[in-house]
């Protein structure tokens, strides 16, 4: 049985990774301030420490309690638009707290670190699919904060021997097929849950931001990967760190337009998604598709739920079973 400390383990992706670790019998300690995560998303069997990563004493206590062999770091502010309004806050919280966590790993002799990174590092790339060697050009402080952490990890590896995995997500989507976990953000900004709620009449018509992109149907194309497949990639990356540090793009290597997602939600829900065309949002690239050849070659990782319909169906099942999400009261 291995021991892991998971920051942000009460959040969307973090909770699914915790579930995967517990499922193979590992000991998991979660540290989360529950500002965006949910107590109910931490499955039985994991220890939850409610604390902010900015609290150095709490972080030290978490390391002492968990005695981790590796740290998986998900805790972060992650709204691109908000980061444009509060750039220094994002850099302080994401980069500053993340670097402090890396330093704690070095102090406590933790030799492996997995970073939840992002495709936002690539800004508006000129080609697709995007592989790990594509130019880094963050278009937001959020993306910049993740790049700063990747560079900090590179130096920690070079100077202190810390082995790290930088996992650059494209669009995490879907929900635990067993129905235990799902997506519950406040505010919700992701397309699939927004489209589901619009179809169910829980919100106004869904805004389509831009219908004149140079794509087959005029709407943006994105790469959606099931959150449980992301969780499996984290376990494989942990094993790979026994050999060397790695950087992987994580997606399905397939693109789906906004209209295709809306149609998939309509099929699953059995009713159309009401929509409203709106102007483009500044900074939205026309197409983002992950090149995943590196992780597939290194680990054999292949998404088990690769189809858009399968992703949407799991998301819809969770939303129907949990119409109020985990609960809106702070700390739930």
Secondary structure, DSSP 8 states (H G I E B T S, - for coil): --EEEEETTTSHHHHHHHHHHHHTT-EEEEEE--SSS-GGGS-TTSEEEE--TT-HHHHHHHHHHH--SEEEE------HHHHHHSHHHHIIIIIIHHHHHHHHHHHTT--EEEEEEEGGGG-S-SSSSB-TTS----SSHHHHHHHHHHHHHHHHHHHH--EEEEEEESEEE---TTSS-----SS---HHHHHHHHHTTSSS-EEEE-S-SSSTTSS-EE-EEEHHHHHHHHHHHHHHTTT--EEEEES-S--EEHHHHHHHHHHHHTS---EEEE---TT--SEE-B--HHHHHHH----SS-SHHHHHHHHHHHHHH-TTTT-SSTT-
